[in-house]
């Protein structure tokens, strides 16, 4: 589940529309061991309510004071804070650093309709970038094609010319795991640690058991019954592990028809050759079929289910970050 600060734009819009007033504070640059990464956000209401974080507690108080002034004068400001070693140690860091925070009142600086569009795109799982010119405060929303490397790396930041800041709003990562097998039991917690929200699909009741995947979303059904409503997109990885074509193939076909960024399938080269034949008969081209990583995972000599899960997670990360 996404953390609360991931909903900051929606909270800011709600507070603004309720009449409380809202100010967005965003980390735009860091040096040293900064408590929170670039792109982290804090929202402050006119009533003094806050959600999110820009520093883990080091400079929130000063930022709130600046936000209140921004509500009064309607002006954006770019603030620079030094975080001392003592302050950093208090929030679990070995040493301090410096952060720059962009403070923007909603309505008078950030247009309400622009913020509403940003919130809507996030809700629809559509990647969107928010760009602010730090010289004249001009703002615009951009798509993936404008700054593709930033979206691929999930990297908000100030552009090289120092003039503009780009906040990348990517949908949360998801992973569809088909086949609730032993490898899946190792892969699911790894995926969680890496920031993915997993979905496990297996029509076999003996495998699709809650005690095997405590607290996870498990669907005891075939992929073609689940995936149409789920909606595969460019922030989703699909991994098929059942080793049963009746279960794996529908998921692979759905993935090939989607923009999901990764498709990996368990099985030997011989097994994959048979899979290629089946998919070719189903009308898929050689180029489409080449999207499948099979055998799944990086070739690290993995033997055990846990090692295979490590190799799969590494390959998924490689494809996400490097293409």
C-alpha positions in Angstrom: 0.0 0.0 0.0 1.3 3.5 -0.9 2.4 5.6 2.0 0.3 8.6 3.0 2.7 11.2 1.5 2.1 9.6 -1.9 -1.4 11.2 -1.8 -0.1 14.7 -1.2 -1.3 16.4 -4.4 -4.9 15.0 -3.8 -4.8 16.2 -0.2 -3.6 19.6 -1.3 -6.5 19.9 -3.8 -9.0 18.8 -1.2 -7.8 21.3 1.4 -7.8 24.1 -1.2 -11.3 23.4 -2.4 -12.6 23.1 1.1 -11.5 26.7 1.7 -8.7 25.9 4.2 -6.0 26.9 1.8 -3.1 24.7 0.9 0.6 25.1 0.2 2.8 22.4 -1.4 6.4 22.1 -0.3 8.7 19.9 -2.5 12.3 18.9 -2.1 14.0 20.0 -5.4 17.7 19.5 -4.6 19.8 17.8 -2.0 23.5 17.7 -1.1 25.0 15.3 1.4 23.0 12.9 3.4 19.6 14.5 3.0 16.8 12.9 5.1 14.3 12.8 2.3 14.9 12.3 -1.5 14.2 14.9 -4.2 10.5 15.0 -5.1 9.3 14.4 -1.5 6.4 16.6 -0.6 4.7 18.2 2.4 1.3 19.9 2.3 0.3 22.5 4.8 -3.2 23.9 5.3 -4.1 27.4 6.4 -5.3 25.8 9.6 -1.8 24.4 10.3 -2.5 20.8 9.3 0.3 18.9 7.6 0.7 15.7 5.7 3.9 14.3 4.3 7.5 15.2 4.9 10.4 17.1 3.3 13.1 16.2 5.9 11.8 13.7 8.4 11.4 16.4 11.0 14.6 18.5 10.6 13.1 21.6 8.9 9.4 21.0 8.8 8.8 23.7 11.4 10.6 26.4 9.3 8.9 25.2 6.2 5.4 25.5 7.8 6.2 29.1 8.8 7.2 29.9 5.2 4.1 28.2 3.9 1.9 30.4 6.1 3.6 33.5 4.6 3.1 32.1 1.1 -0.6 31.7 1.8 -0.7 35.4 2.8 1.2 36.9 -0.2 0.5 34.2 -2.8 4.1 34.0 -3.8 6.3 30.9 -4.4 9.7 30.7 -2.8 12.8 28.5 -3.0 14.3 27.8 0.4 17.7 26.4 1.3 18.2 24.6 4.6 21.3 23.1 6.1 20.7 19.9 8.2 23.3 19.6 10.9 24.9 16.3 11.9 23.1 16.3 15.2 19.7 16.9 13.4 20.5 14.2 10.9 21.5 11.7 13.6 18.1 12.3 15.2 16.3 11.0 12.1 18.7 8.0 11.6 21.3 9.4 9.3 25.1 9.3 9.9 25.7 12.9 8.8 23.9 16.1 7.7 23.5 17.8 4.4 21.7 20.6 2.5 18.2 20.6 0.9 16.3 23.1 -1.2 12.6 23.2 -0.8 10.1 24.7 -3.3 7.1 26.3 -1.5 4.0 26.9 -3.7 0.6 28.1 -2.6 -2.3 26.3 -4.4 -4.6 28.6 -6.4 -2.5 31.8 -6.5 0.7 30.0 -7.7 -0.2 26.4 -8.6 -3.4 26.7 -10.7 -6.3 24.7 -9.3 -7.1 23.2 -12.7 -3.5 22.1 -13.3 -3.4 20.5 -9.8 -6.7 18.8 -10.5 -5.4 17.4 -13.8 -2.3 16.1 -12.0 -4.5 14.4 -9.4 -6.7 12.9 -12.1 -3.7 11.5 -14.1 -2.3 10.0 -10.9 -5.6 8.4 -10.1 -5.8 7.0 -13.6 -2.2 5.5 -13.3 -1.0 7.8 -16.1 2.6 9.0 -15.7 2.8 12.7 -15.6 5.5 15.3 -14.9 5.1 18.7 -13.2 7.6 21.3 -14.5 8.3 24.6 -12.7 10.5 27.3 -14.2 12.5 28.6 -11.2 13.1 32.0 -12.8 9.6 33.1 -13.8 7.5 30.4 -12.0 5.8 29.3 -15.2 4.3 25.8 -14.8 3.2 23.0 -17.1 2.4 19.3 -17.1 4.4 17.0 -19.4 4.3 13.4 -20.5 6.9 10.7 -20.6 8.3 11.6 -24.0 9.4 15.0 -22.7 11.9 13.6 -20.1 11.9 9.8 -20.7 15.1 9.1 -18.7 13.6 10.8 -15.6 10.5 8.7 -15.8 12.5 5.5 -16.3 14.7 6.2 -13.3 11.8 7.7 -11.2 14.1 10.7 -10.8 12.7 14.1 -10.0 15.2 17.0 -10.1 16.5 20.3 -11.4 17.5 20.2 -15.0 21.1 20.7 -16.0 20.6 24.4 -16.9 19.4 25.0 -13.4 16.3 26.8 -14.6 13.5 24.3 -14.2 12.5 21.6 -11.7 10.7 18.4 -12.9 8.6 16.4 -10.4 8.1 12.9 -11.8 4.7 11.4 -10.8 4.9 7.7 -11.8 2.2 5.3 -10.9 3.1 2.8 -8.2 4.9 -0.3 -9.5 2.9 -3.5 -9.7 3.8 -7.1 -10.3 1.5 -9.9 -11.5 2.8 -13.3 -10.5 1.0 -16.2 -12.2 1.5 -19.4 -10.3 1.4 -19.5 -6.5 4.4 -21.8 -6.4 7.5 -22.0 -4.1 9.4 -19.4 -6.3 6.5 -17.0 -5.9 6.7 -17.4 -2.1 10.2 -16.0 -2.3 9.5 -13.5 -5.0 6.5 -11.7 -3.4 8.4 -10.4 -0.3 11.3 -9.3 -2.5 8.9 -7.5 -4.8 7.3 -5.8 -1.7 10.8 -4.6 -0.5 11.5 -3.2 -4.0 8.3 -1.2 -4.0 6.0 -3.4 -6.0 2.4 -4.2 -5.2 2.0 -7.9 -6.1 -1.0 -9.7 -7.4 -0.9 -13.5 -7.3 -3.1 -15.5 -9.7 -3.5 -19.3 -9.6 -6.7 -21.3 -10.3 -5.4 -24.2 -8.3 -6.9 -24.0 -4.8 -4.1 -26.0 -3.3 -1.6 -23.3 -4.2 -3.7 -20.2 -3.9 -3.8 -20.3 -0.1 -3.6 -17.3 2.2 -1.3 -19.1 4.6 1.2 -19.4 1.8 1.1 -15.6 1.1 -0.1 -13.9 4.3 -1.9 -10.6 3.7 -1.4 -10.7 -0.1 -3.9 -10.2 -2.9 -4.5 -13.8 -4.2 -7.0 -14.7 -7.0 -8.0 -18.3 -7.3 -8.9 -18.0 -11.0 -7.4 -18.1 -14.5 -5.5 -15.0 -15.6 -7.9 -14.2 -18.5 -10.7 -13.9 -15.9 -8.6 -11.5 -13.7 -6.4 -9.3 -15.9 -9.0 -7.5 -18.0 -10.3 -5.7 -14.9 -6.9 -5.3 -13.4 -5.5 -3.4 -16.4 -1.9 -4.1 -17.3 0.1 -0.9 -18.0 3.7 0.4 -18.4 4.4 0.3 -14.6 3.5 -3.4 -14.4 5.7 -6.5 -14.6 4.2 -9.9 -15.4 6.0 -13.1 -14.3 4.5 -16.5 -15.1 5.7 -19.4 -12.9 3.0 -22.1 -13.0 4.8 -24.1 -15.7 1.3 -25.0 -17.0 0.5 -23.5 -20.5 -3.2 -23.5 -19.6 -2.4 -21.1 -16.8 0.6 -19.2 -18.1 -0.3 -18.7 -21.7 -3.4 -16.5 -21.1 -1.3 -14.2 -18.9 1.5 -14.0 -21.5 -1.0 -13.2 -24.3 -2.6 -10.4 -22.2 0.9 -9.1 -21.3 2.0 -9.1 -25.0 -1.1 -7.1 -25.9 -0.3 -4.5 -23.2 2.4 -1.9 -22.5 3.7 -3.8 -19.4 7.4 -3.1 -19.1 8.5 -6.7 -18.3 7.3 -10.2 -19.2 9.2 -13.2 -17.7 8.3 -16.9 -17.9 9.7 -19.8 -16.1 10.8 -22.8 -18.1 13.8 -24.3 -20.0 14.8 -23.2 -23.5 13.0 -26.2 -24.8 9.8 -25.3 -22.9 10.1 -21.7 -24.3 10.5 -23.0 -27.8 7.2 -24.8 -27.5 5.7 -21.6 -26.0 6.9 -19.6 -29.0 5.3 -22.1 -31.4 2.0 -21.8 -29.5 2.1 -18.0 -29.5 3.0 -17.9 -33.2 0.0 -20.0 -34.0 -2.1 -17.5 -32.0 -0.9 -14.8 -34.3 1.9 -13.1 -32.4 4.8 -11.8 -34.3 8.5 -12.7 -33.6 9.1 -9.1 -32.5 6.2 -9.3 -30.0 7.3 -12.7 -28.7 10.9 -11.4 -28.2 9.6 -9.2 -25.4 9.4 -12.4 -23.2 12.3 -13.1 -20.9 12.6 -16.8 -20.9 14.0 -18.6 -19.0 13.0 -15.9 -16.5 15.7 -14.0 -14.6 19.4 -13.1 -15.1 21.7 -16.0 -15.7 23.4 -16.2 -12.3 23.4 -20.0 -12.0 20.3 -19.9 -9.7 19.2 -23.3 -8.5 16.9 -22.9 -5.5 13.5 -21.2 -5.6 14.9 -18.3 -3.6 17.8 -17.9 -6.0 15.5 -18.0 -9.0 13.4 -15.3 -7.3 16.6 -13.2 -6.8 17.5 -13.6 -10.5 14.0 -12.6 -11.6 13.9 -9.6 -9.3 17.3 -8.5 -10.6 16.2 -8.8 -14.2 13.0 -6.9 -13.6 14.9 -4.1 -12.0 17.4 -4.1 -14.9 14.6 -3.8 -17.5 12.8 -1.1 -15.5 15.8 1.1 -15.1 17.8 0.4 -18.2 15.2 -0.7 -20.7 
